[in-house]
């Protein structure tokens, strides 16, 4: 399968133009003259009782988040789990707890330089918490943006709000430079992607590549603090899984940096526990997100990477997770990775359908709008011109 041509060029405004400056005196000078808050406050990891807020700063700072609800409630989040005020010289993270399910809120991030040289307040941003008891839910899905600025800008301008935005993997090409992480994850193509809708992220295989990939978890919050998680939004139950790399752990290109075989097995055991919880066991609609598809249009048995065996779909992941997904009566798995939009209906052997989004270039990019109510679970995939590429609909699980 040929899908690597996009890796040759990174749009300057996305990474090179926004990545920052060098080290030493240049970095100190930039911190002294530039803004204290380098990115918008990104509202991530929505839960029924809160969210987590992540933003970048130019120097050692303390951070806090002020919030207020439409019901008149208000508060300040200014403590971490170790008893410190949240602090950092590059990233500030503040977890907001104690909110109501389905509540409508606003928040703003505040940073104070540790040396007393300044304080900055971000703008108020609207968001909502998840509501497992809601009668309906709506959301948006992106995938495989790969630092392509025109695509990200068009996606941000074209896609509506909702209960959440799920970025389904491959935010980057490879993390070959440390200073690519902040602009790519927290201010991609200069866009405030969590404005009006909290962000959820699913890891893709390119998100774990490059010598600086280990730092990505510092900048990405998830509901449970792991790269796999589950939640309920209205009548829809969601499981997000990490398919890892598209080659074996011992492939020479990884240089011993990855251990995804163990992580897949861990998720397999976790899946058995999750699907037994009442809110997942009894959910009317059941959706799985993972970056690499678990099925593909043509599957070559026992093929190696060079013949498409790993590139097309994650056979190892499917082998570990398949029985639990079937037992849960999974209706659909939504993925990216192939850069080819596709819909593969369920079969007797694989009852779950497989929906796959497009690629990073504007002419190949897609986005998916999802909705669920008492009557149906619907996914509509569109290109950046607004043309419908695929539409899939399910009734409640019986």
N, C-alpha and C positions, 0 to 999 in steps of 0.2 A: 504494500500500500504506500502510495506517495503522498505524504502529508507534511513534509519538512521544509518546503520552500519558503514559508513565512519567516523563518528564523534569521534571514540574512540582514534585516535592517530594523532598527528601533527608531521610531519617530522621535526627533529631537526634543519636541516639547514635552514628551511624556517622561523621559528619563534623563537624557543628557542635559536638557535645559532646566530641569527641576530638581536634579539630584543633589544640589548643594555645592560645597566648595571643598578644598583640600583639607589637610590636617595642620596641626601646629598653630603658628601665628595667624595664618589666613583664617582658620576656623574660629579662633578666638576673636579676631577682628570682626568677622561676620556676625558672631553672636552678640558682640557689643553694639553693633550698629543696626542690626536687623530686628524684626519682631520677635518677641519672646515665644509666642505661639506660632509654630511654623505651618500647621495644617488646621483645617476645621476639626472640631470634635466629632469623631465618628461614633455614632450610636450603634452598638453591636450586640449580638447575642440576646435577643429579646426572650423574656420569660414571662410567665403570668404574674410574677411579682417584681419585675424590674428589668434592667438592662445593664450593660457595661459600656463605659465611654473611654475611648482611646484617642490621644492626640500627641503630636510631636512638639517638642520645645527646643530652643536653641542653646540653652544652658541649664545647669542644675536648678531645678525648680520644685516647688510644692504645688499640688493640684487639688481642686475640689470641684464638685458639681452641685449647683443649686437647681432645684426642680419645683414645679408647681402644677397642680392638677385642675381640671375644669370644675371639679367638685369643691374647690377652695382649699384643698390640702396643699402643703408645701413642706420643703425640708432641704437639708444639705447633706450630701454624702462626702465624707472627708476622713475616712479611716480605711486602712487595708486589713487583711486577715491576721497580720502580725502585730497590730496595734500602732502602726506608724501612720502619720499623714502620708498619702501617696506622694512619692518623690521619684525623680529621675533626671538624668542629664540629657536624655534623648526622647524618651517616651513616658507619658503619664497615663495611668489607667485607674479608673475609679468605678467601682461596682455600686450600682444604685439598687437598693433592696426596699422591701416594705410597701410596694405599690399594689394597686388593686388589679385583678384580672380584667382585661378589656377596658382599662382606664385610658383617658386621653390626657396627655401631659405635655409640658414643655420643660426643657432644661437648658442650662448654659454651663460651659466649662470655664474655670478660672485658674490662672497660673500666676504664681508669685516667685520671682527669682530668689534663690537661697541667699544670695549676697545682698539682698535688699535693694537691688538696682531697678526694680520695676515690677509692675503687676498688670496683667491683661485679662479682660473679660471677653469671652466669645459671645456671639449673638444667641438669642433664644431660639431653640429648635423644637419643632413639634414631633411627637411620636406617640405610639400607643403600645400598651403591653398586650401579650397574647391572651386570648380568652378561650379556654377549652370548652366552655358552655355556650359559646356564640352559635347562632343559627347558620351563619355563613362566614366565609373567609375569602379574601382575594390577595394575590401576591404576584411577584414578578421574578423571572429567572434569567440570568445572564450566564454565559460560559465562554471560555477560551478567548479572552480579550487580549492576552499576550502583549500588553503595553502598547497597543495600537491606539494612538490618541484620537484619530478621526472616528474610529468605531466607538470608543468609550464616550466621546462627546455626543455622538448621535444617539447612542443607547440612552444616555442620561436625559437627553432632550425629548426622546420619543416615548419612553416607557412611563406608565402612570404610577401613582402611589399605590399603597396597599398595606397589608398587615406586616409584610416584610419583603426585602429584596434578597434573593438567594443567589450568590455568585458561585457558580458550580465548577470551579477549578480553573487552573492555568491563568492566573492573574498576570504571570510574567513569562519570559522566555527561560532564562536561567538566572539564578542569583549570583552572577559573577562579580558584581561590585556591591559592597555593603551599602553605599549611599543610594542604591536603587530602591531599597525596601520602603522607605518612608513615602516618597512620592507615588510609588506604584500602589501601595496598599491603603494609604490614608488620604491621598489627594490625587487620585488617578486622572491624568489628563486635565488637571486643574478643576475637577468637578467635586462637589460636595455630595457624594453618592448616597449618604444616609439622610439627606434632608427630607423629612416627611415620611420616612420608612426605615425602620431599623435593618441593619445588614447582618446576614448570616453567610458564612463562607465555608465551602467544602473544598478540601485540598485536592489539587490536581498533580499529575506527575511532574510537570515543569515547576510547580511550586516547591518541590523538594529537591530540585537540582541546583548545582553550583555550590561553591565553598561557603557562601554566606546563608544558605537555606536554613541552617539551624536557628537563625535569629528570627525567622518569620513568626514563630509562636509568641514572641514578645509583643508583637503588634497586632495579633488577631485574637479576639475574644470569642469563645464559644460558650453555650449555655452551661455545660458541665466542666469546662476547662480541658477537655480532650478533643482530638480532631475527629471524633465521631460522637453523635448525640441524637436525641429523639425529643419530640415535642408534639403537642396537640394544639391545633389552631381551628377553633370551631369544630365542624364535623369531620375534619381531616386529621389523621395521625401521620406523622412524618418521621422517618428514620434517615439520618445522614451518615454515610459510611465513607471510609478513607480507603480507596483502592490502591494506594501506594504508587509504585513505579510500574512501567510497562515492560520491564525486564527483570530477571531474577536478581536477588540481593547481591550475588557474587559476580555480577557482570563487571568487567574491568573498568567501565566508564564511571562507576560509582566510587571506586577507590576505597571500599570498605566503610562508606559513610552511612549506609542505610540498613534497616532491619525490618522490612515490611512483612516478611513471612510471619513473624511472631505477632505483629500488630493485626494482621488479618485473622489469625486464630483467636486472638483476644476478642476481637469484634464478634466472631462467631459465637463464643460463649456468652458474651453480653447480649447478643440478639435473642437468645433463648429466654433470657430473663425479661427483656423489654417487652416482647410480644405477649408475655403472660400478664402484664399489668392490665388492670381493668380498663383504663382509658385507651389502651392500644388494642386490647383483645376485643373490645366492643365498638370500636370506631366504625362509623359508616363508610369512610373512605381511607385507603391505605397506600401511602406513597413512599418510595425510596429515592433518595438522591445519592449518586456517587459519580465521580468524574469519568472514569473509564467505564464504558458500557459492560454489562454482564452478558450481553448477547450481541451478535452482529449478523449482517445479511449473509455473509459467507464465512464459515468457520472452518479453518484448516486443522484437522486433528493432529496434535503433537508437533505442530510447526514451531520452529524457533523464531526469535525476534525478526531476523532478516527476511523470513517468509510471511510475516504478518501475523504470526500466532499470538504475540503479545500486543502488537500495535493495534489490532482491530478490537479486541475485547479482553477483559481481565478474567482469563480462565481460572487462575488460581483463586481469585476472590469468589467467583461463582461456586467453585467446588466446596469452599468452606461455608458459604452463606446460603446456598440454594435451598436446602431442606427447611431451614427456618423461614425463608421468604415464602415458600409454598405453604407451609403450615399456617403462616399469618394471613394467607390469602391476599398477598401483595397484588395490587392491581396494576401498578406501573412503576418502572424504574426510569428515572430521568438522568441523562448523562450528557457529556460533551466529548472531547478528546479526538474524535475522528475528523473533525472539521467538515463533516458531511451530514447535513440534516437528514434524518431518517426516522421512520416509524415502522417498528416490527411488532405486529400483533402477537398476542399470547397464543400458545399451542398447548396440546395435552401435556407434553413434556415440560414446557416452560410456560406456566399459566400467566405469568406477569408479562405485560407488554413492555417494549423498550422504546423510549423516545429519546432522540439524540439531536442536539443543537448544532449549529453551523460553526464556521471558522472565524478567525480574527480580522480578516480584511473586510472593509465595508460591504463589498459585493457578496461576501459569503456569510456575513454575520446574521444571527437571528436573535430574537428574544421571545420568551414564552410568558403569556399571561395565564395564570391559573385562578379558578374560582370553584368554590364548593358551597352548595346549599342543600336543602332537604331533597331536591329533585335530582341533582347531578353533580359530578365532579368533571370539570371541563378544562382542557389545556388547548390554547390557541397559540401556535408558533407563527411569528411574522418575521419578514426581513426588514431591513432598515428603511425601505420604501413604504412599509405598511401593508404589503401583500401577504395574505395568509399562505403559509407554506404547508402546515399540517393542522388539523383539528381533531382532537380525540376526546371522547366523552364516556363516562362510566356512570352506572347507577350504583346505589348503595350496596355494600357487600351483604349477601344473604347467607 
